[in-house]
């Protein structure tokens, strides 16, 4: 469905109808910075497994710009949302306030990777002289979709800082959040990384790694074609354990994990803990061009420090061995600080249709940005690294 009468921008209800190679030429033009989550295969697995769709409140309405030859020049993974679940940039308070004032917050338009708090591109444009213009057209088209559809707002979550800054000219407000990432400072081994920590912190990490493996636990890393359906069965069991305990309703189903293995196994890293010949805990990581992304974790036996070993220290080991510049360990978690993961800012952009509501949100965001900046500065100062380290 065309959005503008004079511009080749369309709303597409299924990513399966779009050419995968053309999508990926916009999403990941440089293999060195490959982001698995905006790839056609990842987003298609979400749709094909029915973890997104009308029934889950994530209705796909992808924005697509075609060039003069009919090829894809720019895309944005977009969803009409009837709730605020699975986003990790929490606006439940905004919704409550607006509806108490007599407004209708839902539905809204979300440009995001569902259930995935991973920073990356959201307005996906093919490199070239028209790239910046196409980015602006995509954002303007999102606003027009909201206006034509009577949607309250447009939200781009976990986008890069530069894009968030450029969207201000279109009336988008910038929100700043916090995550914890590990930076690879050219380490050649885990011991080399440990040497960068203050003495007390270094000893604590060593004790944790020893404690995690003390009950006769072995660690196994599996990736690529070595991943079998039995491995996915185990990983799904762990995922469901954490989901049921933490969230009450896990977002992904078993089919999604099989589809991920079929289409993206070379970008998957499973880290399992094994005791007495059986898996008792595991974590799923996604391998990017310049980052290892920690995603899901769970366990059927609970041992001290096992979570830190499987999720954080094994990820650092892998990143060092494979010369990846960083590890992103997902949303939230100040406990990551002591394990070498430092606070970083994340960004989202929000367009609000109602002018008075927009002003209220803008005041809130100004105060929130100041609080996040101060918190990050304080936490960085408390970090585990030696004070003589840069």
C-alpha positions as CSV (number, residue, x, y, z in Angstrom):
1,X,0.0,0.0,0.0
2,X,1.6,3.4,-1.0
3,X,1.9,6.0,1.7
4,X,2.7,9.1,-0.4
5,X,1.1,9.6,-3.8
6,X,4.3,11.1,-5.1
7,X,6.9,8.9,-3.5
8,X,7.6,5.1,-3.9
9,X,7.1,4.3,-0.2
10,X,4.9,1.3,0.6
11,X,3.7,-0.6,3.6
12,X,4.3,-4.3,3.3
13,X,2.5,-6.8,5.7
14,X,5.0,-9.7,5.4
15,X,8.8,-9.7,5.1
16,X,8.5,-13.0,3.2
17,X,7.3,-11.0,0.1
18,X,10.5,-9.0,0.1
19,X,13.7,-10.2,-1.6
20,X,16.1,-11.3,1.1
21,X,19.3,-10.2,-0.7
22,X,17.8,-6.7,-1.4
23,X,16.7,-6.3,2.2
24,X,20.1,-7.3,3.5
25,X,21.9,-5.0,1.1
26,X,20.2,-2.2,3.1
27,X,20.4,-3.8,6.6
28,X,24.0,-5.1,6.5
29,X,26.0,-3.6,3.6
30,X,29.3,-4.1,5.4
31,X,30.1,-7.6,6.7
32,X,32.5,-6.1,9.2
33,X,29.6,-4.6,11.1
34,X,27.0,-7.3,10.4
35,X,24.1,-7.1,12.8
36,X,22.2,-10.4,12.8
37,X,19.0,-9.0,14.3
38,X,18.1,-6.7,11.3
39,X,18.8,-9.4,8.8
40,X,16.0,-10.7,6.6
41,X,16.5,-14.2,8.0
42,X,16.1,-13.2,11.7
43,X,13.0,-11.1,11.2
44,X,11.4,-13.7,8.9
45,X,12.0,-16.4,11.5
46,X,9.9,-14.2,13.9
47,X,7.1,-14.0,11.4
48,X,7.2,-17.6,10.2
49,X,7.1,-18.9,13.8
50,X,4.1,-16.6,14.5
51,X,5.9,-15.0,17.5
52,X,5.0,-11.7,15.8
53,X,1.7,-11.1,14.1
54,X,-1.8,-9.9,14.8
55,X,-2.3,-12.5,17.5
56,X,0.7,-11.3,19.5
57,X,0.0,-7.6,19.1
58,X,3.0,-7.1,16.7
59,X,1.3,-6.5,13.4
60,X,4.0,-6.3,10.6
61,X,3.8,-3.1,8.5
62,X,7.3,-2.8,7.0
63,X,8.2,0.5,5.3
64,X,9.8,0.0,1.9
65,X,11.3,2.5,-0.6
66,X,11.8,1.2,-4.1
67,X,14.2,2.7,-6.6
68,X,13.4,3.5,-10.2
69,X,14.1,-0.1,-11.2
70,X,11.7,-1.5,-8.6
71,X,14.5,-2.7,-6.3
72,X,14.6,-2.0,-2.6
73,X,16.5,1.1,-1.7
74,X,15.5,1.4,2.0
75,X,13.4,-0.5,4.5
76,X,12.4,-0.3,8.1
77,X,11.1,-3.2,10.2
78,X,7.8,-1.7,11.5
79,X,4.9,-3.0,13.6
80,X,1.6,-1.7,14.7
81,X,1.5,-2.4,18.4
82,X,-1.6,-2.8,20.7
83,X,0.6,-3.0,23.8
84,X,4.1,-2.1,25.1
85,X,5.4,-5.6,25.8
86,X,8.6,-7.0,24.4
87,X,10.2,-3.6,23.7
88,X,12.6,-3.0,26.6
89,X,12.2,0.8,26.3
90,X,9.4,1.0,28.7
91,X,6.6,3.5,28.0
92,X,3.9,2.0,30.1
93,X,3.9,5.1,32.3
94,X,3.4,7.3,29.2
95,X,0.4,5.1,28.2
96,X,-1.2,5.2,31.6
97,X,-0.8,9.0,31.9
98,X,-2.2,9.7,28.4
99,X,-5.2,7.4,28.9
100,X,-5.9,8.9,32.4
101,X,-6.0,12.3,30.6
102,X,-8.6,10.9,28.2
103,X,-6.3,10.0,25.3
104,X,-5.8,6.7,23.5
105,X,-2.2,5.5,23.4
106,X,-2.7,2.3,21.5
107,X,-2.3,1.4,18.8
108,X,1.1,2.9,18.1
109,X,3.8,2.3,15.4
110,X,7.0,0.6,16.5
111,X,10.2,0.5,14.4
112,X,12.2,-2.1,16.1
113,X,13.5,-5.7,16.3
114,X,10.8,-7.5,18.4
115,X,11.9,-8.8,21.8
116,X,15.4,-7.7,21.2
117,X,17.1,-4.9,23.2
118,X,20.1,-4.7,20.9
119,X,21.4,-1.4,19.5
120,X,21.7,-1.2,15.7
121,X,20.3,0.4,12.6
122,X,16.5,0.8,12.3
123,X,16.1,2.9,9.2
124,X,17.9,0.6,6.8
125,X,19.2,2.4,3.7
126,X,21.4,1.2,0.9
127,X,24.7,3.1,0.9
128,X,25.0,5.9,-1.7
129,X,24.3,9.5,-2.3
130,X,20.6,9.1,-1.5
131,X,21.1,7.3,1.8
132,X,20.5,10.3,4.1
133,X,17.5,11.4,2.0
134,X,16.0,8.0,2.0
135,X,16.4,7.8,5.8
136,X,14.5,11.0,6.2
137,X,11.8,9.7,3.8
138,X,11.4,6.5,5.8
139,X,11.0,8.5,9.1
140,X,8.5,10.9,7.5
141,X,6.6,8.0,6.1
142,X,6.3,6.5,9.6
143,X,4.8,9.7,10.8
144,X,2.4,9.7,7.9
145,X,1.3,6.2,8.7
146,X,0.6,7.3,12.2
147,X,-1.4,10.3,11.0
148,X,-3.4,8.3,8.4
149,X,-4.1,5.4,10.8
150,X,-5.0,7.5,13.8
151,X,-2.0,6.1,15.8
152,X,-0.8,8.0,18.9
153,X,2.9,7.8,18.2
154,X,6.0,6.4,16.4
155,X,8.8,4.8,18.3
156,X,12.3,3.8,17.0
157,X,14.0,1.8,19.7
158,X,17.6,0.9,20.1
159,X,18.8,2.9,17.1
160,X,22.2,4.5,16.8
161,X,22.9,7.9,18.3
162,X,23.6,9.6,14.9
163,X,20.2,8.6,13.5
164,X,18.4,9.7,16.7
165,X,20.1,13.1,16.4
166,X,19.1,13.5,12.7
167,X,15.5,12.6,13.5
168,X,15.1,15.7,15.8
169,X,14.5,17.8,12.7
170,X,11.3,15.8,12.0
171,X,10.0,16.3,15.6
172,X,11.3,13.1,17.2
173,X,12.3,13.2,20.8
174,X,15.4,11.4,21.9
175,X,15.4,9.0,24.9
176,X,18.6,7.8,26.5
177,X,18.8,4.4,28.2
178,X,21.6,2.3,29.7
179,X,23.2,-1.1,29.0
180,X,26.4,-2.8,30.0
181,X,28.9,-3.8,27.3
182,X,32.4,-5.3,27.5
183,X,35.1,-3.7,25.3
184,X,38.0,-5.8,23.9
185,X,41.0,-3.7,24.4
186,X,43.2,-5.9,22.2
187,X,43.4,-8.6,24.8
188,X,45.2,-11.8,23.7
189,X,43.8,-14.0,26.5
190,X,41.4,-14.0,29.4
191,X,44.4,-13.6,31.8
192,X,45.4,-10.5,29.8
193,X,41.9,-9.1,30.4
194,X,42.2,-10.0,34.1
195,X,45.5,-8.1,34.3
196,X,43.5,-4.9,33.5
197,X,41.4,-5.3,36.6
198,X,42.1,-3.9,40.0
199,X,43.7,-6.6,42.3
200,X,40.6,-7.2,44.4
201,X,38.3,-7.4,41.4
202,X,40.7,-9.8,39.6
203,X,40.7,-12.2,42.6
204,X,36.9,-12.1,42.8
205,X,36.5,-13.0,39.1
206,X,39.0,-15.9,39.5
207,X,37.0,-17.2,42.5
208,X,33.7,-17.0,40.6
209,X,35.1,-19.0,37.7
210,X,36.5,-21.6,40.0
211,X,33.2,-21.8,42.0
212,X,31.1,-22.1,38.9
213,X,32.9,-25.3,37.8
214,X,33.6,-26.8,41.2
215,X,30.6,-29.2,41.2
216,X,32.2,-31.1,38.3
217,X,30.6,-28.9,35.7
218,X,32.0,-28.7,32.2
219,X,31.5,-26.0,29.6
220,X,30.7,-26.7,26.0
221,X,30.5,-24.2,23.1
222,X,28.6,-25.2,20.0
223,X,28.1,-23.2,16.8
224,X,27.3,-23.4,13.1
225,X,26.5,-26.8,11.6
226,X,27.3,-28.6,14.9
227,X,24.1,-27.3,16.4
228,X,21.4,-30.0,16.3
229,X,17.7,-30.1,17.2
230,X,18.6,-31.7,20.5
231,X,20.7,-28.7,21.3
232,X,17.8,-26.4,20.4
233,X,15.5,-28.6,22.6
234,X,17.9,-28.0,25.5
235,X,18.2,-24.3,24.9
236,X,14.4,-23.9,24.6
237,X,14.0,-25.6,28.0
238,X,16.4,-23.1,29.6
239,X,14.8,-20.2,27.8
240,X,11.4,-21.3,29.1
241,X,12.7,-21.7,32.7
242,X,14.0,-18.1,32.8
243,X,10.9,-16.7,31.0
244,X,8.4,-18.4,33.3
245,X,10.3,-17.2,36.4
246,X,11.0,-13.6,35.3
247,X,8.4,-12.5,32.8
248,X,5.5,-14.8,33.3
249,X,5.0,-15.3,29.5
250,X,8.0,-16.0,27.3
251,X,7.8,-14.3,23.9
252,X,9.4,-16.9,21.7
253,X,8.3,-20.5,20.8
254,X,10.1,-23.7,20.0
255,X,9.6,-23.2,16.2
256,X,11.5,-20.0,16.2
257,X,14.7,-21.7,17.5
258,X,14.5,-24.3,14.8
259,X,14.1,-21.7,12.1
260,X,17.0,-19.7,13.6
261,X,19.1,-22.9,13.3
262,X,18.0,-23.6,9.8
263,X,18.8,-20.1,8.4
264,X,21.4,-18.5,10.8
265,X,23.3,-21.3,12.4
266,X,26.7,-19.7,11.4
267,X,25.7,-16.7,13.5
268,X,24.6,-18.7,16.6
269,X,26.8,-19.7,19.6
270,X,25.4,-21.9,22.2
271,X,27.2,-22.1,25.6
272,X,26.1,-25.1,27.7
273,X,27.0,-26.2,31.2
274,X,27.1,-30.0,31.5
275,X,27.1,-32.1,34.7
276,X,27.1,-35.9,34.8
277,X,26.7,-36.1,31.1
278,X,23.7,-33.8,30.7
279,X,23.1,-30.2,30.1
280,X,22.0,-28.2,33.1
281,X,22.3,-24.6,31.9
282,X,22.8,-22.7,28.6
283,X,23.0,-19.4,26.9
284,X,22.3,-18.4,23.3
285,X,24.6,-15.8,21.7
286,X,24.4,-14.3,18.3
287,X,27.7,-13.6,16.4
288,X,27.9,-10.3,14.6
289,X,30.6,-8.8,12.5
290,X,32.1,-6.8,15.3
291,X,30.2,-8.0,18.4
292,X,29.0,-11.1,20.3
293,X,25.5,-10.5,21.4
294,X,24.3,-12.3,24.6
295,X,20.6,-13.2,24.3
296,X,18.9,-15.9,26.4
297,X,20.0,-17.9,29.4
298,X,18.4,-20.5,31.6
299,X,19.2,-23.4,33.9
300,X,17.5,-26.5,35.4
301,X,20.1,-26.7,38.2
302,X,21.2,-23.7,40.0
303,X,24.9,-23.4,41.2
304,X,26.7,-20.4,42.5
305,X,28.3,-18.1,39.9
306,X,27.2,-20.5,37.0
307,X,25.2,-17.7,35.4
308,X,28.3,-15.4,35.3
309,X,30.5,-18.1,33.8
310,X,28.0,-19.2,31.1
311,X,26.8,-15.7,30.1
312,X,29.6,-13.3,30.8
313,X,33.0,-15.0,31.1
314,X,32.5,-17.5,28.3
315,X,31.4,-14.6,26.1
316,X,34.6,-12.7,26.9
317,X,36.6,-15.8,26.1
318,X,35.0,-16.2,22.7
319,X,35.3,-12.5,21.9
320,X,39.0,-12.5,22.7
321,X,39.7,-15.7,20.8
322,X,37.8,-14.4,17.7
323,X,39.0,-10.8,18.0
324,X,35.6,-9.3,18.3
325,X,35.7,-5.7,19.6
326,X,32.9,-6.0,22.1
327,X,30.3,-8.1,23.9
328,X,26.8,-6.8,24.5
329,X,25.1,-8.6,27.3
330,X,21.5,-7.5,26.9
331,X,19.3,-5.1,28.9
332,X,19.9,-3.9,32.4
333,X,22.0,-5.5,35.1
334,X,24.4,-3.5,37.3
335,X,25.8,-6.9,38.4
336,X,27.6,-7.0,35.1
337,X,29.8,-4.1,36.2
338,X,32.0,-6.3,38.5
339,X,32.5,-8.7,35.5
340,X,34.1,-6.0,33.3
341,X,31.0,-4.7,31.5
342,X,30.8,-0.9,31.6
343,X,27.7,1.3,31.2
344,X,26.9,2.7,27.8
345,X,24.1,4.9,26.6
346,X,21.4,3.5,24.3
347,X,19.0,5.6,22.2
348,X,15.5,5.7,21.0
349,X,13.4,8.3,19.1
350,X,9.8,9.1,19.7
351,X,7.2,11.1,17.7
352,X,4.1,12.1,19.6
353,X,1.0,13.2,17.7
354,X,-0.7,15.1,20.6
355,X,1.2,18.4,21.1
356,X,0.4,18.8,24.8
357,X,1.3,15.2,25.5
358,X,4.5,15.6,23.5
359,X,5.5,18.6,25.7
360,X,4.9,16.5,28.8
361,X,7.0,13.6,27.5
362,X,9.8,16.1,26.4
363,X,10.0,17.4,30.0
364,X,10.3,13.9,31.3
365,X,13.0,12.9,28.9
366,X,15.1,15.9,29.7
367,X,15.2,14.9,33.3
368,X,15.7,11.3,32.5
369,X,18.7,12.0,30.2
370,X,20.4,13.9,33.0
371,X,19.8,11.1,35.5
372,X,21.2,8.4,33.1
373,X,24.3,10.5,32.3
374,X,25.0,11.0,36.0
375,X,24.4,7.3,36.8
376,X,26.7,6.1,34.0
377,X,29.4,8.4,35.2
378,X,29.1,7.1,38.8
379,X,29.1,3.5,37.7
380,X,32.1,3.9,35.4
381,X,34.0,5.4,38.3
382,X,33.0,2.3,40.4
383,X,34.1,-0.1,37.6
384,X,36.6,-3.0,38.2
385,X,39.4,-1.7,36.1
386,X,42.7,-0.4,37.4
387,X,42.7,3.4,37.7
388,X,45.8,3.7,35.6
389,X,43.8,2.0,32.7
390,X,42.4,4.4,30.0
